[in-house]
Amino acid sequence: MTTENKPVPQSQPLLEVCVESFQDAQIATKAGAGRIEYCSALALGGLTPTPGAMERIGDIGAPCMVMIRPRPGNFCYHADDVSIMKREIARARDHGAAGVVFGACNGAGGLDVHILQSLLAECRGLKTTLHRAFDQVADQVQALSQAIDMGFDHILTSGGAPDAQSGRHQLAQLRALAQGRIGILPGAGINAANAQDILRATGGHELHASCKFTNGILPEDEGRTRVDPGRVRALCAAMTG
C-alpha cells in the first residue's frame, strides 16, 4: 500500500458514530452523524455486521466504515481468521461501504504488520481505519510510523488511555508526529461535555463516539447497545459550538 490517499483537512467538525444495527445507523445519521462505523455486537467491542446488515449500507444515508472483526477476544489472528476477514472486506465493498475498520496484534506488544499488509491489499477503493488494537501496543510512536508506511487513512485511538479525555495529550503528540500523513481519530468516552476540550487539545476536527443510551434501558433491550439521538445531537452541537 502507498500513502498517497490521505485524509483531506475539513473546515467543519465531523462526528463518526459506531452502531450495531441498521436501525441505529439511520437514527444516528438523522441526528447529525457525518459518518457511521457499522458493526454488530458492540457489547463485545464490535464485530463484523451480518450479511443482511451489510446489504442495507446503501440505505443509511451517510458514509459507512464497516468493522472487520470475525470474532470477539484478542486481536491475534489465525490464518483462518484472516481468510474470513478478506471475504468480509470484499462483501463490504460490494455493498457500498466507504471503508473498513480493522486491526491485528502480534502477541508481543506490537502490530502484526504481516497480517495488516495482507488485509490492506484487499482494500482497493476503500478507506481504511486501524482500530483500537493500536491502544494495546507497547510503543505507539513505532506503531504510528508502521500504520503510515502501510497506508492506513485513520487510526482510531484514545492515546492508550482508558478514554480520549485522559489521553488527549498523547493524541495531540500523535497528531503532531503524523504531520498530516494519517488521520488521528479520538475515540472512547467522548460526549458533549468534553468534545471541545478534546478538539482543542488535539487540534483535530473529527471525533468517534457511541452516543449510547445510559439510562432508561427497557428490559427487552438488555444486552443491546442503542444509539441515543439526543446524545448525537448534543455532541454535534458541542463540536461546532
C-alpha positions in Angstrom: 0.0 0.0 0.0 1.1 3.6 -0.6 0.4 6.7 1.5 -0.9 8.7 -1.4 -4.6 8.7 -0.4 -4.6 10.6 2.9 -7.4 12.4 4.7 -8.2 15.9 3.4 -8.5 18.5 6.1 -12.1 19.7 6.7 -13.3 23.0 8.0 -16.3 21.6 9.8 -16.1 19.0 12.6 -17.3 15.5 11.8 -18.8 13.0 14.2 -18.4 9.3 13.5 -20.9 7.2 15.5 -20.4 3.5 16.0 -23.6 1.5 15.8 -24.6 -2.2 15.9 -27.7 -2.2 13.7 -29.2 -0.7 10.5 -31.9 1.0 12.6 -29.3 2.7 14.8 -27.3 3.8 11.8 -30.4 5.5 10.4 -31.1 7.1 13.8 -27.6 8.4 14.2 -27.4 9.8 10.7 -30.7 11.6 11.1 -29.5 13.1 14.4 -26.4 14.6 12.7 -23.7 11.9 12.5 -21.5 12.6 9.5 -20.1 9.1 9.3 -21.1 5.6 10.6 -18.9 2.9 12.0 -21.1 -0.1 11.1 -20.7 -3.1 13.5 -22.6 -5.8 15.3 -22.2 -6.8 19.0 -20.9 -3.5 20.4 -21.1 -5.1 23.9 -18.2 -7.4 22.7 -16.2 -4.4 21.4 -17.8 -4.6 17.9 -17.8 -7.4 15.3 -18.4 -7.6 11.6 -22.0 -6.8 10.7 -24.2 -9.6 9.5 -24.6 -10.2 5.7 -28.1 -8.9 5.9 -27.0 -5.7 7.6 -24.3 -5.2 5.0 -26.9 -5.3 2.3 -28.5 -2.2 3.8 -25.4 0.0 3.7 -26.7 2.0 0.7 -29.9 2.9 2.5 -28.2 4.5 5.5 -27.6 8.0 4.1 -24.1 8.6 5.4 -20.7 7.1 4.6 -20.2 3.8 6.4 -16.9 2.4 7.7 -17.5 -1.3 8.3 -15.9 -3.1 11.2 -14.0 -6.2 10.1 -13.6 -8.4 13.1 -14.7 -12.0 12.8 -14.8 -13.0 16.5 -14.6 -11.5 20.0 -11.5 -11.7 22.1 -7.9 -10.6 21.3 -6.6 -9.2 18.0 -4.1 -12.0 17.4 -5.5 -13.8 14.4 -5.1 -17.3 12.9 -4.8 -17.7 9.1 -8.4 -18.9 9.0 -9.5 -15.6 10.7 -7.6 -13.6 8.1 -9.2 -15.5 5.3 -12.6 -14.7 6.7 -11.7 -11.1 7.1 -10.7 -10.8 3.5 -14.1 -12.2 2.5 -15.8 -9.6 4.8 -13.8 -6.8 3.2 -15.0 -7.9 -0.2 -18.6 -8.0 1.0 -18.3 -4.5 2.5 -17.0 -3.2 -0.8 -19.7 -4.9 -2.8 -22.4 -3.4 -0.8 -21.2 0.2 -1.0 -19.1 0.7 2.2 -16.9 3.9 2.2 -14.2 1.9 4.0 -13.3 -0.7 6.6 -12.0 -0.8 10.1 -9.7 -3.5 11.4 -6.5 -4.2 13.4 -4.2 -7.0 14.3 -1.6 -7.5 17.1 1.3 -9.9 17.1 1.1 -11.0 20.8 4.5 -9.4 21.6 3.2 -5.9 22.2 3.2 -4.7 18.6 1.1 -4.6 15.5 1.1 -7.7 13.3 2.4 -5.9 10.2 2.3 -9.0 8.0 -1.4 -9.6 8.6 -2.3 -6.0 8.3 -0.5 -5.7 5.0 -2.3 -8.8 3.7 -5.6 -7.3 4.7 -4.8 -3.8 3.2 -4.0 -5.5 -0.1 -7.7 -6.4 -0.3 -8.9 -2.8 0.3 -8.6 -1.2 -3.1 -11.0 1.7 -3.4 -11.8 1.7 0.4 -10.8 4.0 3.2 -9.0 2.2 6.0 -9.0 2.8 9.7 -6.7 1.0 12.2 -8.9 0.4 15.2 -8.1 0.4 18.9 -5.9 -2.6 18.7 -3.5 0.4 18.4 -4.1 1.1 22.0 -2.8 -2.3 23.0 0.7 -1.8 21.6 3.7 -1.0 23.8 5.2 1.7 21.6 2.5 3.9 19.9 5.1 6.1 18.1 6.5 3.0 16.4 3.0 1.7 15.6 2.1 5.2 14.2 5.1 5.0 11.8 4.1 1.5 10.8 0.5 2.5 10.1 1.6 5.4 8.0 4.0 3.2 6.0 1.3 0.6 5.4 -1.1 3.2 4.1 -3.9 3.4 6.6 -6.1 6.5 6.4 -7.0 6.8 10.1 -6.1 5.5 13.5 -8.9 5.2 16.0 -7.4 5.7 19.4 -7.7 7.0 22.9 -4.0 7.6 23.1 -3.5 4.4 25.0 -5.6 5.8 27.9 -8.9 4.5 29.3 -10.7 7.4 27.4 -9.8 10.1 25.0 -10.1 12.9 27.6 -7.4 11.2 29.7 -5.3 10.5 26.6 -5.7 13.9 24.9 -2.1 15.0 25.3 -0.9 11.7 23.8 -3.4 12.2 21.0 -2.0 15.6 20.4 1.5 14.2 20.2 0.5 11.5 17.8 -1.2 14.1 15.5 1.9 16.3 15.6 4.1 13.3 14.7 1.7 12.2 11.9 2.2 15.6 10.1 -1.0 15.1 8.1 0.1 11.7 6.7 -2.6 9.9 8.6 -5.8 11.0 10.5 -5.8 10.6 14.2 -9.4 9.9 15.2 -10.0 10.3 19.0 -12.5 7.8 20.5 -13.6 6.4 23.9 -15.7 8.2 26.4 -16.4 11.2 24.2 -19.5 13.3 25.0 -20.9 16.8 24.7 -19.2 17.8 27.9 -15.6 17.0 26.8 -15.8 17.3 23.0 -14.5 20.8 22.7 -11.7 20.2 25.2 -10.5 17.2 23.1 -10.7 19.0 19.8 -8.8 22.0 21.2 -6.1 19.7 22.8 -5.6 17.6 19.7 -6.1 20.2 17.1 -8.3 17.8 15.2 -11.7 18.1 13.6 -13.1 14.5 13.9 -14.4 12.5 16.9 -15.7 9.0 17.3 -18.4 8.1 19.8 -21.1 5.5 20.5 -23.7 8.1 21.9 -25.4 5.2 23.6 -28.4 5.2 26.0 -27.1 5.0 29.5 -30.4 5.5 31.3 -33.9 4.1 30.8 -33.0 0.9 29.1 -36.0 -1.2 28.5 -35.9 -4.9 29.7 -36.2 -6.0 26.1 -33.1 -4.0 25.2 -30.9 -5.7 27.8 -27.6 -6.7 26.1 -28.2 -4.3 23.3 -26.3 -1.0 22.7 -28.8 1.5 21.4 -28.0 4.9 20.0 -29.4 7.9 21.8 -30.3 10.5 19.2 -30.3 13.2 21.8 -26.7 12.5 22.7 -25.8 12.5 19.0 -27.4 15.9 18.5 -25.8 17.3 21.7 -22.4 16.1 20.7 -22.7 17.5 17.2 -23.8 20.9 18.7 -20.8 20.8 21.2 -18.4 20.1 18.4 -19.5 23.1 16.4 -20.1 25.4 19.3 
